[in-house]
Amino acid sequence: MSLPILLKNWLSTLPTKASPASTDRILWYDQAGNASKAQTKAQLDAQLGYRLACLLTTTAVQSVSATTATAVLFNTETFDVGGLHSTSVNTSRITIPAGGDGLWLFAHTVTFTAAYIEQGSDRQSYIRRNGASAERHAAVRITMPPYTSALPSLTGATIVRAVATDYFEVVVFSERDINLPAAPGGVPNWQTSFSATRLGD
């Protein structure tokens, strides 16, 4: 059995009073008792096989004003491995933790309501980094068709290189006032969502 597996099994037997943060540091010592290496919990998790990742959704309807780029808010975490998101502060953001530098896959789906009112208008969604720049290949756009009972959705994904403290958001833009429903038509599979997965170095 390899050392990482042994260490992982040993760590699982230790009693814990609180979950350590991804930024907590772990010191490694050599045989002489000297500290030889320091790692964050996020780095150790990656070494032991844990994949930093999260999937976010929302249970609230969000209004988007016409011609205003608006970050989508997410108040629910299907899962969050590594503390990438908060449901109480800056809820639009997925933030890269300490030790999380590397390649990341981001994906999003945005579903809109009131399709029949918006015929001929444009809607867009994209992933934004650090409140400023849009990530290439993550932007999608639709021109609303004539009335249809189907709710329109935009889906995009991209792979980027990111470093600790970078944060990413899904941004929507519409030529008309719109709403983003929590679970359109009662179908959760159409729900607006945002996900991130660290792929590696």
Phi, psi and chi 1 to 4 in degrees:
 res  aa     phi    psi   chi1   chi2   chi3   chi4
   1 MET       -  136.3 -174.9  176.3  -65.1      -
   2 SER   -74.3  159.8   66.2      -      -      -
   3 LEU   -59.2  -45.9  177.9   60.5      -      -
   4 PRO   -57.7  -38.7  -26.1   35.8      -      -
   5 ILE   -67.6  -42.7  -63.3  -60.7      -      -
   6 LEU   -60.3  -44.4  -72.8  171.5      -      -
   7 LEU   -63.7  -42.4  177.4   59.6      -      -
   8 LYS   -61.3  -44.1 -177.1  176.7  179.4  179.6
   9 ASN   -64.9  -39.2  -68.2  -19.9      -      -
  10 TRP   -65.8  -43.8  175.4   71.5      -      -
  11 LEU   -60.6  -33.7  -71.3  173.7      -      -
  12 SER   -69.4  -16.6   67.5      -      -      -
  13 THR   -90.9   -9.9   66.4      -      -      -
  14 LEU   -80.0  137.4  -63.7  179.0      -      -
  15 PRO   -70.9  143.8   26.0  -33.8      -      -
  16 THR  -128.2  144.2   57.3      -      -      -
  17 LYS   -98.4  -25.4  -65.3 -177.2  178.4  179.4
  18 ALA  -157.2  150.2      -      -      -      -
  19 SER   -71.1  129.0  -62.1      -      -      -
  20 PRO   -68.8  149.7   24.5  -33.1      -      -
  21 ALA   -79.9  157.4      -      -      -      -
  22 SER   -64.1  -20.5   60.7      -      -      -
  23 THR   -90.1   -8.6   54.7      -      -      -
  24 ASP   -60.4  141.5  -73.6  -12.1      -      -
  25 ARG  -105.1  143.9  -59.8 -175.7   68.4   79.7
  26 ILE  -116.7  129.5  -61.8  168.1      -      -
  27 LEU  -100.4  134.1  -69.3  176.5      -      -
  28 TRP  -104.2  138.8  -63.9   83.7      -      -
  29 TYR  -119.0  144.8  -69.4   86.3      -      -
  30 ASP   -85.0 -177.4   58.6   23.6      -      -
  31 GLN   -65.4  -22.0  -67.1 -179.7  -20.0      -
  32 ALA   -85.8   -1.2      -      -      -      -
  33 GLY    87.2   10.6      -      -      -      -
  34 ASN   -92.8  138.3  -59.7  -47.5      -      -
  35 ALA   -65.2  119.8      -      -      -      -
  36 SER  -107.1  -22.0   59.4      -      -      -
  37 LYS  -158.6  145.3 -177.5  173.2   66.3  172.6
  38 ALA  -121.3  135.8      -      -      -      -
  39 GLN  -131.6  150.0  -75.6 -177.1  -56.8      -
  40 THR   -82.8  163.2   64.1      -      -      -
  41 LYS   -59.7  -37.5  178.2 -179.2  178.4  -62.4
  42 ALA   -61.4  -40.2      -      -      -      -
  43 GLN   -67.1  -41.2  -70.0  170.0  -31.3      -
  44 LEU   -66.4  -41.0 -179.6   60.2      -      -
  45 ASP   -57.9  -43.0  -76.1  -10.9      -      -
  46 ALA   -63.7  -40.1      -      -      -      -
  47 GLN   -65.3  -35.9 -178.9  178.2  -25.5      -
  48 LEU   -84.8   -1.3  -64.2  178.7      -      -
  49 GLY   106.3    3.1      -      -      -      -
  50 TYR   -78.7  137.1  -64.4  107.8      -      -
  51 ARG  -103.9  117.4  179.9   77.0   67.5 -176.9
  52 LEU   -65.4  123.9  -61.1  175.0      -      -
  53 ALA  -166.1  156.3      -      -      -      -
  54 CYS  -152.9  156.5   66.9      -      -      -
  55 LEU  -135.1  121.8  172.6   59.6      -      -
  56 LEU  -115.0  144.4  -45.0  177.1      -      -
  57 THR  -139.3 -171.9   57.6      -      -      -
  58 THR  -143.0  149.2 -178.6      -      -      -
  59 THR  -110.2    9.9   59.5      -      -      -
  60 ALA  -122.7  144.1      -      -      -      -
  61 VAL   -76.1  135.6  174.5      -      -      -
  62 GLN  -120.6  130.6 -178.2  176.6   -8.8      -
  63 SER   -90.7  140.9  -62.5      -      -      -
  64 VAL  -124.9  121.3  176.6      -      -      -
  65 SER   -76.6  149.5  -61.1      -      -      -
  66 ALA   -58.8  141.1      -      -      -      -
  67 THR    55.4   29.0   67.7      -      -      -
  68 THR  -124.9  115.0  -57.2      -      -      -
  69 ALA   -64.5  122.2      -      -      -      -
  70 THR  -129.7  127.5  -57.2      -      -      -
  71 ALA   -75.5  135.3      -      -      -      -
  72 VAL   -79.2  135.9 -179.3      -      -      -
  73 LEU   -95.7  139.7  -55.2  177.2      -      -
  74 PHE  -127.5  119.9  -62.7   94.8      -      -
  75 ASN  -110.0    6.5   64.4    5.8      -      -
  76 THR  -135.1  136.5  -57.9      -      -      -
  77 GLU  -114.0  115.3  -60.8  168.1   -9.6      -
  78 THR   -65.7  -40.6  -56.4      -      -      -
  79 PHE  -159.2  157.1   57.2   85.3      -      -
  80 ASP  -151.2   95.8 -178.9    4.6      -      -
  81 VAL   -96.8  108.6 -179.8      -      -      -
  82 GLY   111.9    1.7      -      -      -      -
  83 GLY    65.8   49.0      -      -      -      -
  84 LEU   -84.5  -15.7  -48.8  178.2      -      -
  85 HIS  -141.6  154.3  176.4 -101.3      -      -
  86 SER  -124.2  138.6  168.9      -      -      -
  87 THR   -90.7    3.4   57.1      -      -      -
  88 SER  -124.3  -26.3   58.9      -      -      -
  89 VAL  -127.5  131.2  178.9      -      -      -
  90 ASN    47.3   57.6  -65.5  -37.8      -      -
  91 THR   -71.4   -7.0   60.9      -      -      -
  92 SER   -82.4  -12.0   64.3      -      -      -
  93 ARG  -101.0  142.4  -59.1  179.9 -178.5 -177.2
  94 ILE  -109.9  121.0  -68.6  176.6      -      -
  95 THR  -112.7  133.5  -57.8      -      -      -
  96 ILE   -73.4  124.3  -53.4  -58.0      -      -
  97 PRO   -82.0  168.1   32.9  -36.1      -      -
  98 ALA   -57.3  134.9      -      -      -      -
  99 GLY    84.6    0.3      -      -      -      -
 100 GLY   -98.2   10.8      -      -      -      -
 101 ASP   -56.0  142.3  -63.9   13.4      -      -
 102 GLY   145.3 -159.6      -      -      -      -
 103 LEU   -89.0  134.5  -65.2  176.2      -      -
 104 TRP  -129.4  141.8  -74.1   77.7      -      -
 105 LEU  -102.6  122.9  169.5   65.1      -      -
 106 PHE  -115.3  139.3  -71.2   90.5      -      -
 107 ALA  -141.1  149.6      -      -      -      -
 108 HIS  -147.5  152.5   74.8  -79.5      -      -
 109 THR  -132.0  132.5  -65.3      -      -      -
 110 VAL  -125.6  124.8  176.9      -      -      -
 111 THR  -113.5  139.0  -60.4      -      -      -
 112 PHE  -113.5  157.1  -55.4   93.8      -      -
 113 THR  -104.2  176.2   56.2      -      -      -
 114 ALA    56.4   48.3      -      -      -      -
 115 ALA   -60.4  -37.1      -      -      -      -
 116 TYR   -69.4  -19.8   62.8   93.1      -      -
 117 ILE   -82.3  -22.6  -62.7  176.3      -      -
 118 GLU  -103.2   18.9  -46.9  -59.3  -25.7      -
 119 GLN   -53.5  129.8  179.1  178.6  -15.0      -
 120 GLY    85.6   -8.5      -      -      -      -
 121 SER   -91.2  156.0   64.8      -      -      -
 122 ASP   -95.8  145.0  -77.9  -11.7      -      -
 123 ARG  -133.1  143.1  -62.5  179.8 -175.3  177.6
 124 GLN  -137.0  153.9  -56.2  172.0   31.5      -
 125 SER  -142.8  148.3   66.7      -      -      -
 126 TYR  -158.3  165.3   57.4   92.1      -      -
 127 ILE  -100.1  129.5  -65.8  174.9      -      -
 128 ARG  -114.5  139.6 -179.4  173.7   67.3 -174.0
 129 ARG  -105.5  130.9 -176.2 -163.5  -59.9 -116.9
 130 ASN    52.9   34.1  -63.7  -25.4      -      -
 131 GLY    71.8    8.5      -      -      -      -
 132 ALA  -130.0  -68.6      -      -      -      -
 133 SER   -95.5  139.5   59.8      -      -      -
 134 ALA   -83.0  138.5      -      -      -      -
 135 GLU   -78.9  134.5  -67.1  -58.8  -41.4      -
 136 ARG   -61.5  147.4  -62.4  180.0   61.0 -172.3
 137 HIS    70.4    3.8  -47.3  -57.3      -      -
 138 ALA  -106.3   -2.3      -      -      -      -
 139 ALA   -92.1  137.6      -      -      -      -
 140 VAL  -134.7  154.0  -76.2      -      -      -
 141 ARG  -145.0  146.6  173.9  179.9  175.6 -178.8
 142 ILE  -140.1  138.8 -173.5  173.4      -      -
 143 THR   -99.7  122.8  -61.5      -      -      -
 144 MET   -62.8  130.5  -62.3  -52.1  -59.2      -
 145 PRO   -79.7  177.2   32.4  -36.3      -      -
 146 PRO   -58.3  169.9  -22.9   33.1      -      -
 147 TYR   -48.9  134.1  172.0   75.1      -      -
 148 THR  -146.6  150.6  173.6      -      -      -
 149 SER   -76.7  -16.6   58.8      -      -      -
 150 ALA   -76.6  140.4      -      -      -      -
 151 LEU   -85.3  131.2  -66.1  172.1      -      -
 152 PRO   -73.7  142.1   27.9  -34.5      -      -
 153 SER  -133.2  151.0  -65.2      -      -      -
 154 LEU  -120.1  133.8  -62.2  174.1      -      -
 155 THR  -133.2  131.9  -61.6      -      -      -
 156 GLY  -145.4  158.4      -      -      -      -
 157 ALA  -151.0  154.3      -      -      -      -
 158 THR  -157.5  156.5 -170.9      -      -      -
 159 ILE  -111.9  128.9  -64.2  174.7      -      -
 160 VAL  -132.7  159.8  -57.8      -      -      -
 161 ARG   -97.4  125.3 -176.6  169.3  -66.4  -78.9
 162 ALA  -131.1  160.9      -      -      -      -
 163 VAL  -127.6  164.8  -62.3      -      -      -
 164 ALA   -53.5  139.4      -      -      -      -
 165 THR    82.4  -13.1   73.0      -      -      -
 166 ASP   -58.7  140.4  -81.6  -10.0      -      -
 167 TYR  -129.7  150.9   67.8   87.4      -      -
 168 PHE  -128.4  145.6  -63.7   82.2      -      -
 169 GLU  -137.9  155.5  -58.8  167.4  -69.8      -
 170 VAL   -93.1  127.7  175.2      -      -      -
 171 VAL  -118.3  137.1  175.6      -      -      -
 172 VAL  -118.5  153.1  -64.0      -      -      -
 173 PHE  -143.5  136.6  179.1   89.2      -      -
 174 SER  -143.1  149.0  173.8      -      -      -
 175 GLU   -77.5  -13.4  -67.9 -178.2  -25.4      -
 176 ARG  -128.6  159.1  -51.3  -80.8 -179.5   84.2
 177 ASP   -61.4  135.1  -69.3  -15.0      -      -
 178 ILE  -141.2  169.9   58.2  172.5      -      -
 179 ASN  -122.6  146.0  -75.1  -25.6      -      -
 180 LEU  -105.6  111.6  -52.8  179.6      -      -
 181 PRO   -76.3  158.5   30.1  -34.3      -      -
 182 ALA   -73.9  -49.9      -      -      -      -
 183 ALA  -144.1   85.3      -      -      -      -
 184 PRO   -58.5  130.2   22.5  -33.1      -      -
 185 GLY    62.9   16.2      -      -      -      -
 186 GLY    71.6   17.6      -      -      -      -
 187 VAL  -110.3   98.4 -176.3      -      -      -
 188 PRO   -58.7  -27.9  -23.4   34.5      -      -
 189 ASN   -63.0  -19.9  -70.1  -19.3      -      -
 190 TRP   -93.6    3.7  -66.0   -6.1      -      -
 191 GLN   -66.2  142.9 -167.0  169.6   13.8      -
 192 THR   -60.1  133.1  -65.2      -      -      -
 193 SER  -149.7  164.2   62.9      -      -      -
 194 PHE  -148.7  129.9 -172.6   23.2      -      -
 195 SER  -136.3  156.4   65.5      -      -      -
 196 ALA  -143.3  141.8      -      -      -      -
 197 THR  -140.8  126.9  -55.5      -      -      -
 198 ARG   -78.5  124.5 -174.2  179.2 -176.9  -84.1
 199 LEU   -90.7  -29.6  -57.8  177.9      -      -
 200 GLY   151.7 -169.0      -      -      -      -
 201 ASP   -79.2      -  -63.6  -30.0      -      -
